[in-house]
Structure formats: C-alpha cells, structure tokens
Amino acid sequence: MARAVSQLTDIEVKAFAKTPGDKIRSHHDGAGLYFVVDGRRAGPDEAGSASWVYRYMFEGKARMLGLGPYPAIGLKDARKRAADARQLRAYGRDPLAVKDADRAARRADTARAVTFKVVAEEFISAHRVQWKNAKHADQWTSTLKTYVYPLIGDQVVGDIDADAVLKVLRQDVRGEGRAVVALWEAKPETASRLRGRIETVLDYARVRGLREGDNPAIWRGNLKLALPARRKVRAVKHHEALPFKEAAKFMTALRTQDGMAAKALEFAILTAARTGEVLGAAWGEIDLDDARWAIPGGRMKAGRPHGVPLSAAAVEILRALKPDNAPTNALVFPGAKPGKPLSNMAFLMLLRRMGKADLTTHGFRSTFRDWVSAETNFPSELAERALAHAVADATEASYFRGDLFDKRRALMDSWALYCAAAAGGNVSPMRKADAA
C-alpha cells in the first residue's frame, strides 16, 4: 500500500522558500500539487524564487500547470487552484489548454479595445526620433487628424477593412471651384500619401499582435482595383516656379521689401537652398571669410552634410545681419519669438504682399535649374550637386567623387550676377571655357 503524502504547512512553505541552495527543489503537498523552489539564480546564502506547480497526466502525456508565484499565491489559494484543475480533468478537459485559451481570450479582449487612433499615435511617437525633422511627424499627425480620425479613428484597429480605407479615400471634400469631390480625385497626392500612412499603421498593428490577415490598405492587387491610378485623376501639380527670365525683375522688387523674411528669401534664392535649410541656418555653419555655408546632415533631405559656396551677394546679406559676438547656435534668420526661426508661412505671406501668391519658395530652385540648362554651359550634374539632389546613376556618382566646390562656386557666382542684372537686361551665358 502506497505511503500517504504528508501535506505541507504554512510554516514549512515559508521555511522552504527561505532555504538557500543552488538547484531546484520540489516539495509535494499531495494530489499533484508541488511547491517548487529554484535556487539556481540565487547566491549560496540567498533564497531562490518559489512557485506552485500542478503535475498531472492527460491523454498519456505528463503535463505541468503553473499556478502562480509564492508568496503572491499562498498555500490555501494554491490548493484551490489545483482542485479546479483536477475538476477540469474530471470533465475530460486539459487544464493547461484551458489556461492557454483563457490567456488568448484576454489578449483578444485587450486588442479589441485598441483603436486605430491609439495605434497611429503610438507609431508616430515611436518613430519621431528617426524622422529627419519635426515637420514630417507634423504632416503625419495633421493628415491623419484631418482625414482619418473623424471617420475611423475610434474603430478597433483589428476591424479595419478595405471598406473602411475606401471610406477615408472617397470622403467628400471641397475640390477646385468649391465643388464637392471625393478626396482621391480632389487631392490625389495627399490621398495617395494618406493611403500609404494607413497601410503603415496597420502593418505596425499586425506586428503588435493587434490585427491579423492581409493589409486592406495595400495598393497592388487590392485598392488598385477600386480606385483610378493617381496619374489618371489629374496631373500632379508641381511647385510653381518663376520663369528664370523674370528672376532679375523679381529680385529688384524683393530688395525693396523690409523685414527678415525678405532677407531670408533673397538668401534662399541666391543659394538655391530649401526653405528648411535656410530657416534653420545658424551662425556656426557660416564661414564669411571663406564664403561657404556648411549645412549639417540632420537638416538635409538626403541626410548628408552639404557645403554651399556663397556668392558675394549672399555674403553681403549675411554681413549686414550678423550681430557682434553672435553665438554659434544663434539663428541667422530669427523669427519674432526669441530663439525661434521664421515660420514657413513668412515666405508665403511675403510673396502674397508682392502680388506673387502663385509662387512657392521651393519653386525658385526650379527657376535656378531651368536657368542653368537654358542659359549656361555648366554641366547638368553640377547643377544637381548645387541643389543637393541624390545622384541618379553610376556616371554621376563617379563625377561626384570630387567635391567640385570651386566649380560650384563659379556656378553660384554666375547665378548671383544673373539675378542682379537690371530688369530686362541680358547676361551672357557662361562660355565652355568658363564652366570647365
């Protein structure tokens, strides 16, 4: 006859938990319930971690069901949990499988409480540090807040389907002429970017275990069948550019304008730089003696540092603005608020005051590029380098191995002279010998 197992007492359990050791020790309470003390991770004089385990056989296989840690689960509660597990076995159910199913159900309930807006905001927060500038994160937040959250922001992210995505992309907005038009038709570029952002958020939700199955926002083989191609809706409207033959006339008018925005815009045109590069310029980046501007990679679209040769006209603007003993981190074109740069809207408002509301600051880069192609013999690759564009092919990559800074200086000097010409005047194109 088998010897009965003596049941544990609270005093024994407490003592076993405090017993130091370097191995696993099991103490049987009877009916498959064990008090397990793992001393492998404890020091020679330290107690190990303790927990309760129910050991049983099910369909010919040995199984172990964790009942919880000690002392959070005491002896009385452990016996109750073991009794519940034995009852499940009596009904032909595997206690371990039931526990796993309960855990999965709790995860599913948690997932069902997470909305698209919550996941999108979590994604933006997690990736904000790796985006090149705050403007990118702001664009994500702005477009989702404007077009997505009002329609599906409160919908459980795991329930988002193709109909929900189409609801966003087909929503009514005011198109050109103030007529009500579907977003995909009225603003195809915005809608296309929005679709991509929804796709990214849903992919992130799948990685987080908050949804399963295919992504309903993907284009190929999915939304492509339900929406017309963006290029078929209407031609993409590029940044409006000033015709280069009007550059001198415009610069003459610009120099009659007062304020920091006018100085910054003139500098941007003379350097063919992007708006963000100019507005974020600090005095520590400027070398007036060597007439060069070193833009750090963090403010460049390509993420690489970029050197800009400064023409005499550009240096003149800077010398007039630079205060005595200016700190290296001081902004070259500060805004009204101390320590803050000019707003992006400053240039737009300036252009409106000048009666040029149809122009954009970025468009002046196209003006510069068109002038290089039409009026000079400078190589197109050199103009691309001046614009800090990505290298397109192996030939250009080889051409750009050298800095070409002196050749770019000649290019920017020539551009400044063209911009300074009298309105309606002519500037002779660079000869090949000059551009070499």
C-alpha positions in Angstrom: 0.0 0.0 0.0 1.4 3.4 -1.0 2.5 5.7 1.7 0.3 8.8 2.1 2.0 12.1 1.4 2.1 14.5 4.3 0.6 17.8 3.4 2.6 20.9 3.7 2.0 23.5 6.3 2.3 27.3 6.0 5.3 27.3 8.3 7.1 24.6 6.2 6.3 26.5 3.0 7.7 29.7 4.4 10.9 27.9 5.6 11.4 26.1 2.2 11.1 29.4 0.4 13.9 30.9 2.5 16.2 27.9 2.2 19.3 28.8 0.2 20.6 26.5 -2.5 21.9 26.0 -6.0 19.3 23.7 -7.5 15.6 23.1 -8.0 13.8 21.6 -5.0 10.2 20.3 -5.2 8.0 19.8 -2.1 4.9 17.6 -2.6 1.7 18.7 -1.0 -0.3 15.8 -2.4 -2.7 15.2 -5.3 -0.2 16.5 -7.8 0.5 19.9 -6.1 4.1 20.8 -5.7 5.9 23.8 -4.1 9.0 24.4 -6.3 12.0 26.5 -5.2 14.5 27.4 -7.9 17.8 28.3 -6.2 20.0 28.2 -9.4 20.0 32.0 -9.8 20.4 32.8 -6.2 23.7 33.1 -4.3 24.9 30.4 -1.9 23.3 32.3 1.0 20.2 33.6 -0.8 16.8 32.1 -1.2 15.6 31.3 -4.7 12.3 32.0 -6.5 9.3 29.9 -5.5 6.1 29.0 -7.2 3.3 26.4 -7.3 3.0 23.7 -10.0 0.3 21.1 -10.6 1.6 17.9 -12.3 -0.8 15.6 -14.0 -1.3 13.1 -16.8 -3.6 13.9 -19.8 -4.1 11.5 -22.7 -1.0 9.6 -21.7 1.3 12.7 -21.5 2.8 14.3 -18.5 1.8 17.9 -18.1 2.7 20.7 -15.7 0.5 23.7 -15.0 1.9 26.7 -13.3 -0.4 28.0 -10.6 1.4 31.2 -9.7 4.4 32.6 -7.7 4.9 32.5 -4.0 4.1 34.5 -1.8 1.6 36.2 -4.1 -0.2 32.8 -4.1 -0.3 31.2 -0.7 -0.8 27.5 0.2 -4.6 27.8 0.6 -5.0 29.5 -2.8 -2.6 27.0 -4.5 -4.7 24.1 -3.2 -7.9 25.8 -4.6 -6.3 26.2 -8.0 -5.1 22.6 -8.1 -8.6 21.4 -7.1 -10.1 23.5 -10.0 -7.6 21.9 -12.4 -8.5 18.4 -11.2 -12.1 19.2 -11.8 -11.4 20.1 -15.4 -9.6 16.8 -15.8 -12.7 15.0 -14.4 -14.7 16.6 -17.2 -12.1 15.5 -19.8 -10.5 18.8 -20.3 -6.8 19.6 -20.3 -6.2 22.4 -17.6 -3.1 23.6 -19.5 -5.1 24.0 -22.7 -7.8 25.8 -20.9 -5.3 28.2 -19.4 -3.7 29.0 -22.8 -7.2 29.6 -24.2 -8.1 32.0 -21.4 -4.8 33.9 -22.0 -5.5 34.2 -25.7 -9.0 35.4 -25.0 -7.7 38.1 -22.7 -5.2 39.2 -25.3 -8.0 39.4 -27.8 -10.2 41.4 -25.5 -7.3 43.8 -25.0 -6.7 44.1 -28.7 -10.4 44.8 -29.3 -10.1 47.9 -27.0 -7.3 49.4 -29.1 -8.4 51.9 -31.7 -6.8 53.0 -35.0 -6.1 56.4 -33.5 -4.3 55.0 -30.4 -2.1 52.7 -32.6 -1.3 55.6 -35.1 -0.3 57.9 -32.3 1.9 55.2 -30.8 3.6 54.6 -34.1 4.3 58.3 -34.6 5.7 58.6 -31.1 7.9 55.6 -31.6 9.3 56.8 -35.0 9.5 60.5 -34.4 13.2 60.4 -33.4 14.3 58.7 -36.6 12.4 61.1 -39.0 14.7 63.8 -40.3 12.7 66.7 -39.0 9.7 67.5 -36.9 7.8 68.6 -40.0 7.5 65.0 -41.2 5.9 63.9 -37.9 3.6 67.0 -38.0 2.5 66.1 -41.5 1.6 62.6 -40.3 -0.4 63.9 -37.4 -2.1 66.6 -39.4 -3.3 64.4 -42.3 -4.5 61.6 -40.0 -6.3 64.1 -37.7 -7.9 65.9 -40.7 -9.0 62.9 -42.9 -8.8 59.7 -40.9 -9.6 60.1 -37.2 -13.0 61.6 -37.8 -14.1 58.6 -39.9 -12.2 55.5 -38.5 -10.1 56.8 -35.6 -12.3 55.3 -33.0 -12.7 52.0 -34.9 -10.9 48.9 -33.4 -7.7 48.6 -35.4 -8.2 44.9 -35.8 -11.6 45.5 -37.6 -10.3 48.0 -40.2 -11.1 46.5 -43.6 -10.9 47.7 -47.3 -14.4 49.4 -47.0 -13.1 51.5 -44.0 -10.0 52.5 -46.0 -12.1 53.4 -49.1 -14.4 55.4 -46.8 -11.4 57.6 -46.0 -10.1 57.9 -49.5 -13.6 58.6 -51.0 -14.8 61.1 -48.4 -16.3 64.3 -49.8 -14.0 67.4 -49.7 -14.2 70.8 -51.4 -12.3 70.5 -54.7 -11.2 73.2 -57.1 -14.1 75.5 -57.9 -15.5 74.7 -54.4 -17.4 71.7 -55.8 -17.8 68.7 -53.5 -15.4 66.0 -54.8 -14.0 62.7 -53.4 -10.7 63.2 -51.7 -8.9 60.8 -54.1 -10.0 63.0 -57.0 -9.7 66.4 -55.4 -6.3 65.9 -53.8 -4.8 62.7 -55.3 -1.3 63.4 -54.0 -2.5 63.9 -50.4 -4.8 60.9 -50.7 -2.0 58.7 -52.0 0.3 59.6 -49.1 -2.6 59.1 -46.7 -3.2 55.6 -48.1 0.4 54.8 -47.5 0.3 56.1 -43.9 -2.8 54.0 -43.2 -1.0 50.9 -44.6 2.0 51.6 -42.4 -0.1 51.9 -39.2 -2.0 48.7 -40.0 1.3 46.9 -40.6 2.5 48.2 -37.2 -0.7 47.0 -35.6 -0.1 43.5 -37.0 3.4 43.4 -35.6 2.0 44.4 -32.2 -0.4 41.5 -32.4 -3.5 43.8 -32.7 -4.7 42.5 -36.1 -4.3 39.5 -38.4 -4.6 38.9 -42.1 -3.8 40.9 -45.2 -3.4 44.7 -45.0 -6.5 46.2 -46.5 -4.7 49.5 -47.4 -2.2 48.0 -49.8 -2.4 49.2 -53.4 -1.3 46.4 -55.7 -3.9 43.8 -56.2 -6.2 45.5 -53.8 -7.2 49.2 -53.8 -5.8 49.4 -57.3 -8.9 47.6 -58.4 -11.2 50.0 -56.7 -9.6 53.4 -57.4 -8.3 55.1 -60.5 -4.5 55.5 -60.8 -3.4 58.8 -59.4 -1.8 59.9 -62.7 -5.2 59.3 -64.4 -7.1 61.5 -62.0 -5.1 64.6 -62.9 -1.5 65.6 -63.5 0.4 66.2 -60.3 0.8 69.9 -59.7 4.4 70.8 -59.1 5.7 73.8 -57.1 5.0 76.9 -59.1 8.3 78.4 -60.4 9.2 81.8 -61.5 10.4 81.9 -65.2 14.1 82.5 -65.0 13.9 85.4 -67.4 11.9 87.2 -64.7 14.4 86.5 -61.9 16.2 89.8 -62.1 13.0 91.8 -62.1 11.7 89.8 -59.1 15.0 90.3 -57.2 14.8 94.0 -57.8 11.3 94.1 -56.3 12.3 91.8 -53.4 15.1 94.1 -52.3 12.6 96.9 -51.8 10.8 94.8 -49.1 11.6 95.3 -45.5 11.9 92.6 -42.8 13.8 89.4 -42.1 11.6 87.3 -44.4 12.7 89.3 -47.4 16.4 88.9 -46.5 15.9 85.2 -45.9 14.1 84.7 -49.2 16.8 86.5 -51.1 19.4 84.3 -49.5 17.4 81.2 -50.3 17.2 82.2 -54.0 20.9 83.1 -54.2 21.9 79.7 -52.7 19.2 77.6 -54.4 18.6 76.1 -50.9 15.5 74.5 -49.5 13.3 76.5 -47.1 14.1 74.4 -44.0 17.8 74.6 -44.7 17.6 78.4 -44.7 15.3 78.9 -41.8 17.4 76.6 -39.6 20.7 78.2 -40.5 22.9 79.1 -37.5 25.9 81.4 -37.5 28.2 78.5 -36.5 27.6 77.0 -40.0 28.7 80.2 -41.8 32.3 81.0 -42.7 32.2 84.5 -44.1 35.9 84.8 -44.7 35.9 81.6 -46.9 32.4 82.4 -48.2 30.9 79.0 -47.5 27.9 77.5 -45.7 28.2 74.1 -44.1 24.7 72.6 -43.7 24.6 69.6 -41.3 23.2 66.4 -42.5 20.4 66.5 -39.9 18.7 69.4 -41.8 19.3 68.0 -45.3 16.7 66.0 -47.1 19.2 63.3 -48.0 20.6 63.2 -44.5 24.2 64.1 -45.7 26.1 67.3 -44.9 26.1 69.8 -47.7 28.6 72.6 -48.4 27.3 75.7 -50.2 29.6 78.2 -51.8 28.4 81.8 -51.1 28.4 84.4 -53.7 29.4 88.0 -52.9 25.7 89.0 -52.8 24.9 86.2 -50.3 27.9 87.2 -48.1 26.7 90.8 -48.2 23.3 89.8 -46.8 25.0 87.9 -44.0 27.4 90.6 -43.1 24.6 93.1 -42.7 22.7 90.7 -40.4 25.4 89.2 -38.2 25.4 90.7 -34.7 28.7 91.3 -32.9 29.9 88.2 -31.0 27.0 86.1 -32.3 26.8 82.6 -30.6 27.4 79.7 -32.9 23.9 78.4 -32.3 22.2 81.7 -32.9 19.8 81.7 -35.9 20.8 83.6 -38.9 17.2 84.4 -39.7 15.4 84.6 -36.4 11.7 85.0 -36.1 9.7 87.3 -33.8 10.0 85.0 -30.9 13.4 84.8 -29.2 15.3 81.6 -30.2 12.7 80.7 -32.8 13.2 80.7 -36.6 11.0 82.4 -39.1 7.8 80.5 -39.8 7.3 78.7 -43.2 4.4 81.0 -43.7 6.7 84.0 -43.6 7.8 83.4 -47.2 4.2 82.8 -48.4 2.9 85.9 -46.8 5.8 87.9 -48.3 5.0 86.6 -51.8 1.4 87.5 -51.3 2.3 91.0 -50.4 4.4 91.2 -53.5 1.5 90.0 -55.7 3.2 86.7 -56.3 0.8 84.4 -54.4 1.0 81.8 -57.2 4.8 81.3 -56.5 6.3 79.0 -53.9 9.7 79.3 -52.3 10.7 75.8 -53.4 9.8 76.8 -57.0 12.8 79.1 -57.1 15.0 76.0 -57.1 13.4 75.1 -60.4 14.0 78.6 -61.6 17.7 78.1 -60.9 17.7 74.7 -62.5 16.0 76.0 -65.7 18.4 78.9 -65.9 21.4 76.5 -65.7 20.1 74.4 -68.6 18.9 77.2 -70.8 21.4 80.0 -70.3 24.7 78.4 -69.3 27.2 75.7 -70.3 27.6 74.4 -66.8 27.1 70.6 -66.7 23.7 69.5 -65.5 25.4 67.3 -63.0 27.0 70.3 -61.4 23.5 71.9 -61.0 22.2 68.8 -59.4 25.1 68.9 -57.0 24.3 72.5 -56.2 20.7 71.5 -55.5 21.9 68.6 -53.2 19.9 66.2 -55.3 20.5 62.4 -55.0 22.9 61.0 -57.6 20.9 59.3 -60.2 23.3 56.8 -61.8 26.8 55.4 -61.7 28.1 58.0 -64.2 27.1 60.9 -62.0 28.3 59.0 -58.9 31.8 58.8 -60.4 31.6 62.5 -61.4 30.8 63.5 -57.8 33.7 61.7 -56.2 35.5 65.1 -56.0 34.0 67.9 -54.1 33.7 70.2 -57.1 33.3 73.0 -54.7 35.3 75.5 -56.8 33.3 74.7 -59.9 30.1 75.1 -57.9 31.4 78.5 -56.6 31.7 79.7 -60.2 28.2 78.5 -60.9 26.7 80.3 -57.9 28.6 83.5 -58.6 27.2 83.4 -62.2 23.7 82.9 -60.8 24.0 85.8 -58.4 25.2 88.1 -61.3 22.2 87.0 -63.4 19.8 87.8 -60.5 21.4 91.2 -60.1 21.1 92.2 -63.7 18.9 95.2 -64.5 15.3 94.3 -65.2 15.0 93.2 -68.8 18.8 93.2 -69.2 20.8 90.5 -70.7 23.6 88.4 -69.1 25.8 86.5 -71.5 25.8 82.7 -71.0 28.9 81.1 -69.5 31.3 80.0 -72.1 32.5 76.4 -72.0 36.0 77.6 -71.0 34.5 79.4 -68.0 32.4 76.4 -66.9 35.3 73.9 -67.2 
